[in-house]
């Protein structure tokens, strides 16, 4: 065949009715073994795939869940997506993925594109949306989960941990260890509520300890190892030398860590470093990195479970799920 095979083509080649082919596809246990094996053989030979778009239009169920994330290069996001995918797969749902690059206008375009393709639910990172995205999602009537952070007014449901409280806890740890002054390596906060909250948590903890945050000891950079190294080099060149540095993520902390090692600065004797997320690299570098453990896989899994419950027609009473965090103290502080 040169064109995509149709159900009628399979039925003709197998010598059965189209209803029999449909039963083999949807309820094979209801078809006699010999007939079932014959139809399945023809399905393999013809390469037939069902037209899920047409089926979705008829049933109003595409079986697809849209997942919009800011980047794909972060292993934290990969763990969340894995947990979400596994939870959805148990109910026969599949993920379609979009990347917003921390841009609200790009996220808005993705929301529009996915809704137009009749996805059954949407998962989005963070809690900041453009007014247009929020309006579209509210009107859609489908389950929406905002993940990774917690806000007071989710569109529908939210699963994550309070980033402000997490950053506050880590900064308090550094303060209580007696480190002074404390620097901060973050990322651009525009359209990124996690970045806003972690910077606010850092500054709030310093103010609560009677210290004034020094803007000269705060650097924003790109979310990668090179960015962390570059930001640490900037901090080391500043007139005031930080005694400890809190980093927005373990990736940045690892980059900062490597930069210190290249310069012969001992950690933590010469400079203490703390991260956020508890990625595998935090446990593998030497000295091991103090960080904040976030249950990434659980965030994705819980989000997937909420979506499945809603699609099954169940009431979800706990619309905001706080997965919490854990301060993990290691040798770097």
SEFIDO-122936 format. One record per residue (C-alpha): y, z, x; residue in one letter. Coordinates in nm, 3 decimals, padded with zeros to 5 digits. Each point is the difference from the previous one (the first is absolute). Layout:
N
NODE      yy      zz      xx type
NODE       Y       Z       X    A
...
END
This chain:
333
NODE      yy      zz      xx type
NODE  00.000  00.000  00.000    X
NODE  00.348 -00.081  00.121    X
NODE  00.183  00.209 -00.265    X
NODE -00.036  00.369 -00.073    X
NODE -00.325  00.041 -00.201    X
NODE  00.036  00.110 -00.362    X
NODE -00.223  00.227 -00.203    X
NODE -00.130 -00.304 -00.188    X
NODE -00.096 -00.166  00.333    X
NODE -00.211  00.302  00.096    X
NODE -00.162  00.012 -00.345    X
NODE -00.087 -00.373  00.014    X
NODE -00.148  00.027  00.351    X
NODE -00.206  00.306 -00.098    X
NODE -00.110 -00.144 -00.331    X
NODE  00.134  00.292 -00.204    X
NODE  00.291  00.070 -00.233    X
NODE  00.343  00.114  00.121    X
NODE -00.063  00.330 -00.185    X
NODE -00.306  00.060  00.220    X
NODE  00.203 -00.060  00.316    X
NODE  00.265  00.242 -00.129    X
NODE -00.268  00.265 -00.060    X
NODE -00.134 -00.046  00.354    X
NODE  00.352  00.054  00.135    X
NODE  00.091  00.299 -00.218    X
NODE -00.328  00.165 -00.105    X
NODE -00.285 -00.142  00.212    X
NODE -00.242  00.272 -00.117    X
NODE  00.005 -00.158 -00.348    X
NODE -00.138 -00.334  00.129    X
NODE -00.368 -00.074  00.066    X
NODE -00.077  00.026  00.376    X
NODE -00.113 -00.363  00.042    X
NODE  00.305 -00.137 -00.183    X
NODE  00.231  00.238  00.184    X
NODE -00.132 -00.105  00.342    X
NODE  00.037 -00.367 -00.091    X
NODE  00.361  00.042 -00.112    X
NODE  00.086  00.211  00.305    X
NODE -00.145 -00.271  00.226    X
NODE  00.220 -00.264 -00.166    X
NODE  00.302  00.231  00.027    X
NODE -00.059  00.028  00.375    X
NODE -00.059 -00.372  00.046    X
NODE  00.308 -00.108 -00.195    X
NODE  00.225  00.273  00.144    X
NODE  00.118  00.088 -00.352    X
NODE  00.263  00.272 -00.032    X
NODE  00.122  00.129 -00.338    X
NODE  00.354 -00.079 -00.112    X
NODE  00.131  00.356 -00.002    X
NODE  00.352 -00.114 -00.088    X
NODE -00.117 -00.155 -00.326    X
NODE -00.219  00.303 -00.071    X
NODE  00.291  00.232  00.075    X
NODE  00.230 -00.186 -00.238    X
NODE -00.255  00.045 -00.276    X
NODE -00.078  00.367  00.073    X
NODE  00.344  00.101  00.139    X
NODE -00.189  00.138  00.300    X
NODE  00.022 -00.180  00.335    X
NODE -00.196  00.267  00.186    X
NODE  00.272 -00.001  00.269    X
NODE  00.215  00.288  00.126    X
NODE  00.311 -00.084  00.203    X
NODE  00.069  00.210  00.308    X
NODE  00.344 -00.028  00.160    X
NODE  00.039  00.165  00.341    X
NODE  00.288 -00.012  00.251    X
NODE -00.209 -00.113  00.301    X
NODE -00.361 -00.074  00.093    X
NODE  00.021  00.110  00.364    X
NODE -00.008  00.375 -00.076    X
NODE -00.346  00.160 -00.002    X
NODE  00.124  00.266 -00.245    X
NODE  00.066 -00.272 -00.258    X
NODE -00.336 -00.158  00.078    X
NODE -00.176  00.329 -00.083    X
NODE  00.189  00.032 -00.328    X
NODE -00.088 -00.358 -00.098    X
NODE -00.365  00.060  00.095    X
NODE -00.023  00.308 -00.222    X
NODE  00.168 -00.186 -00.285    X
NODE -00.223 -00.306  00.040    X
NODE -00.319  00.207  00.002    X
NODE  00.098  00.192 -00.314    X
NODE  00.088 -00.321 -00.187    X
NODE -00.313 -00.184  00.113    X
NODE -00.220  00.257 -00.173    X
NODE  00.145 -00.127 -00.329    X
NODE -00.019 -00.369  00.091    X
NODE  00.372 -00.029  00.078    X
NODE  00.137 -00.196  00.295    X
NODE  00.315  00.033  00.209    X
NODE  00.266 -00.264  00.063    X
NODE  00.239  00.093  00.278    X
NODE  00.372 -00.053  00.062    X
NODE  00.223  00.110  00.290    X
NODE  00.364  00.096 -00.064    X
NODE  00.111  00.071  00.361    X
NODE  00.196  00.305 -00.131    X
NODE  00.227 -00.238 -00.196    X
NODE  00.066  00.083 -00.367    X
NODE  00.096 -00.358 -00.083    X
NODE -00.327 -00.128  00.147    X
NODE -00.191  00.265 -00.194    X
NODE  00.179 -00.116 -00.315    X
NODE -00.119 -00.357  00.055    X
NODE -00.355  00.122  00.053    X
NODE  00.010  00.211 -00.318    X
NODE  00.120 -00.304 -00.194    X
NODE -00.270 -00.224  00.151    X
NODE -00.283  00.244 -00.065    X
NODE  00.105  00.079 -00.356    X
NODE  00.020 -00.372 -00.076    X
NODE -00.363 -00.028  00.114    X
NODE -00.105  00.271 -00.247    X
NODE -00.121  00.267  00.241    X
NODE -00.143  00.302 -00.184    X
NODE  00.177  00.265  00.210    X
NODE  00.234  00.037  00.298    X
NODE  00.007  00.240  00.296    X
NODE  00.326  00.025  00.201    X
NODE  00.094  00.197  00.311    X
NODE  00.276  00.258 -00.031    X
NODE  00.221  00.088 -00.295    X
NODE  00.314 -00.212  00.047    X
NODE  00.012 -00.318 -00.212    X
NODE  00.269 -00.254 -00.080    X
NODE  00.136  00.031 -00.358    X
NODE -00.158 -00.337 -00.084    X
NODE -00.343  00.101  00.134    X
NODE  00.010  00.328 -00.188    X
NODE  00.096 -00.176 -00.325    X
NODE -00.278 -00.260  00.038    X
NODE -00.261  00.266  00.071    X
NODE  00.109  00.218 -00.291    X
NODE -00.019 -00.297 -00.237    X
NODE -00.335 -00.120  00.131    X
NODE -00.203  00.268 -00.176    X
NODE -00.259  00.004  00.281    X
NODE -00.093  00.300  00.220    X
NODE  00.237  00.044  00.296    X
NODE -00.062  00.240  00.288    X
NODE  00.262  00.079  00.263    X
NODE -00.170  00.137  00.311    X
NODE  00.071  00.175  00.328    X
NODE  00.298  00.208 -00.115    X
NODE  00.091  00.203 -00.306    X
NODE  00.310 -00.044 -00.216    X
NODE  00.123  00.187 -00.304    X
NODE -00.006 -00.302 -00.231    X
NODE -00.291 -00.240  00.066    X
NODE -00.019 -00.326 -00.195    X
NODE -00.345  00.100 -00.123    X
NODE -00.218  00.195  00.246    X
NODE  00.037  00.118  00.361    X
NODE -00.243  00.112  00.272    X
NODE  00.112  00.131  00.337    X
NODE  00.157  00.291  00.180    X
NODE  00.362  00.121  00.027    X
NODE  00.124 -00.160  00.322    X
NODE  00.310  00.219  00.013    X
NODE -00.213  00.316 -00.005    X
NODE -00.232 -00.144  00.264    X
NODE  00.283 -00.079  00.240    X
NODE  00.152  00.342 -00.068    X
NODE -00.330  00.171  00.089    X
NODE -00.035 -00.191  00.327    X
NODE  00.360  00.070  00.104    X
NODE -00.043  00.371 -00.082    X
NODE -00.305  00.002  00.226    X
NODE  00.208 -00.134  00.290    X
NODE  00.280  00.248 -00.073    X
NODE -00.243  00.293 -00.010    X
NODE -00.146 -00.108  00.334    X
NODE  00.348  00.047  00.142    X
NODE  00.078 -00.365  00.080    X
NODE  00.373 -00.068  00.012    X
NODE  00.152 -00.253 -00.039    X
NODE -00.235 -00.214 -00.207    X
NODE  00.033 -00.378 -00.022    X
NODE -00.123 -00.241 -00.265    X
NODE -00.142 -00.353  00.018    X
NODE -00.002 -00.173 -00.338    X
NODE  00.014 -00.341 -00.165    X
NODE  00.265 -00.178 -00.206    X
NODE  00.035  00.196 -00.326    X
NODE  00.137 -00.285 -00.214    X
NODE -00.247 -00.068 -00.285    X
NODE -00.243  00.250  00.158    X
NODE -00.015  00.333 -00.185    X
NODE -00.257  00.143  00.245    X
NODE  00.244 -00.055  00.287    X
NODE  00.286  00.157 -00.200    X
NODE -00.204  00.306 -00.094    X
NODE -00.140  00.062  00.348    X
NODE  00.346 -00.018  00.157    X
NODE  00.134  00.235 -00.271    X
NODE -00.290  00.240  00.051    X
NODE  00.070  00.006  00.375    X
NODE  00.371  00.069 -00.048    X
NODE -00.055  00.257 -00.277    X
NODE -00.237  00.200  00.219    X
NODE  00.249  00.005  00.287    X
NODE  00.282  00.112 -00.231    X
NODE -00.226  00.269 -00.143    X
NODE -00.056  00.130  00.353    X
NODE  00.375  00.018  00.061    X
NODE  00.012 -00.315  00.212    X
NODE  00.222 -00.303 -00.047    X
NODE -00.188 -00.333  00.018    X
NODE  00.130 -00.208  00.289    X
NODE  00.036 -00.371 -00.097    X
NODE -00.010 -00.080  00.372    X
NODE -00.360  00.119  00.010    X
NODE -00.116 -00.217 -00.290    X
NODE -00.112 -00.359  00.059    X
NODE -00.123 -00.262 -00.250    X
NODE -00.240 -00.268  00.118    X
NODE -00.277 -00.238 -00.106    X
NODE -00.329  00.142 -00.130    X
NODE -00.224 -00.080  00.297    X
NODE -00.099  00.131  00.344    X
NODE  00.271 -00.201  00.175    X
NODE  00.262  00.140 -00.238    X
NODE -00.112  00.355  00.077    X
NODE  00.017 -00.061  00.375    X
NODE  00.341 -00.165 -00.028    X
NODE  00.139  00.284 -00.212    X
NODE -00.127  00.261  00.244    X
NODE  00.168 -00.186  00.287    X
NODE  00.325  00.012 -00.200    X
NODE -00.032  00.373 -00.061    X
NODE -00.071  00.068  00.369    X
NODE  00.319 -00.189  00.089    X
NODE  00.219  00.214 -00.230    X
NODE  00.231  00.265  00.154    X
NODE -00.179  00.278 -00.187    X
NODE -00.370  00.024  00.083    X
NODE -00.232  00.085 -00.290    X
NODE -00.263  00.266  00.065    X
NODE -00.224 -00.131 -00.278    X
NODE -00.011 -00.320 -00.209    X
NODE -00.132 -00.038 -00.355    X
NODE -00.108 -00.355 -00.080    X
NODE -00.017 -00.167 -00.343    X
NODE -00.359 -00.110  00.066    X
NODE -00.284  00.040  00.248    X
NODE  00.051 -00.361  00.110    X
NODE  00.356  00.077  00.110    X
NODE -00.112  00.330  00.153    X
NODE -00.268 -00.178  00.203    X
NODE  00.254 -00.253  00.129    X
NODE  00.233  00.287  00.095    X
NODE -00.293  00.179  00.163    X
NODE -00.084 -00.302  00.218    X
NODE  00.364 -00.038  00.106    X
NODE  00.007  00.362  00.116    X
NODE -00.320 -00.049  00.196    X
NODE  00.143 -00.309  00.173    X
NODE  00.299  00.209  00.108    X
NODE -00.214  00.290  00.121    X
NODE  00.127  00.238 -00.272    X
NODE -00.267  00.256 -00.080    X
NODE -00.086  00.066 -00.367    X
NODE  00.070  00.260 -00.130    X
NODE  00.142  00.173  00.312    X
NODE  00.276 -00.254  00.054    X
NODE  00.026 -00.120 -00.360    X
NODE -00.195  00.082 -00.318    X
NODE -00.085 -00.281 -00.244    X
NODE -00.115  00.018 -00.362    X
NODE -00.105 -00.276 -00.237    X
NODE -00.087 -00.055 -00.365    X
NODE -00.312 -00.138 -00.183    X
NODE -00.285  00.113  00.233    X
NODE -00.121 -00.348  00.088    X
NODE -00.292 -00.041  00.239    X
NODE  00.234 -00.059  00.295    X
NODE  00.139  00.353 -00.046    X
NODE -00.342  00.143  00.084    X
NODE -00.077 -00.238  00.286    X
NODE  00.310  00.010  00.220    X
NODE  00.031  00.270  00.267    X
NODE  00.138  00.254 -00.060    X
NODE -00.103 -00.030 -00.366    X
NODE  00.285 -00.035 -00.246    X
NODE  00.125  00.269 -00.237    X
NODE  00.045 -00.170 -00.336    X
NODE -00.001  00.031 -00.376    X
NODE -00.330 -00.097 -00.160    X
NODE  00.037 -00.217 -00.310    X
NODE -00.313 -00.076 -00.209    X
NODE  00.053 -00.378  00.004    X
NODE -00.338 -00.106 -00.135    X
NODE  00.022  00.261 -00.277    X
NODE  00.343 -00.130 -00.107    X
NODE -00.145 -00.348 -00.050    X
NODE -00.317  00.127 -00.166    X
NODE  00.186  00.225 -00.244    X
NODE  00.237 -00.285 -00.086    X
NODE -00.296 -00.227 -00.070    X
NODE -00.164  00.263 -00.219    X
NODE  00.318  00.041 -00.205    X
NODE  00.022 -00.376 -00.053    X
NODE -00.366 -00.020 -00.107    X
NODE  00.041  00.287 -00.246    X
NODE  00.305 -00.158 -00.159    X
NODE -00.167 -00.340 -00.028    X
NODE -00.297  00.171 -00.166    X
NODE  00.238  00.131 -00.266    X
NODE -00.004  00.361  00.119    X
NODE  00.301  00.230 -00.015    X
NODE  00.130  00.105  00.342    X
NODE  00.163  00.341 -00.033    X
NODE  00.070  00.054  00.373    X
NODE  00.232 -00.293  00.065    X
NODE  00.127  00.136  00.335    X
NODE -00.274  00.087  00.252    X
NODE  00.105  00.195  00.309    X
NODE -00.266 -00.052  00.268    X
NODE  00.176  00.241  00.237    X
NODE  00.016 -00.001  00.380    X
NODE -00.116  00.211  00.293    X
NODE  00.181  00.093  00.321    X
NODE -00.235 -00.076  00.291    X
NODE  00.112  00.170  00.322    X
NODE -00.133 -00.151  00.322    X
NODE  00.091  00.005  00.368    X
NODE  00.315 -00.218 -00.017    X
NODE  00.207  00.293 -00.135    X
END
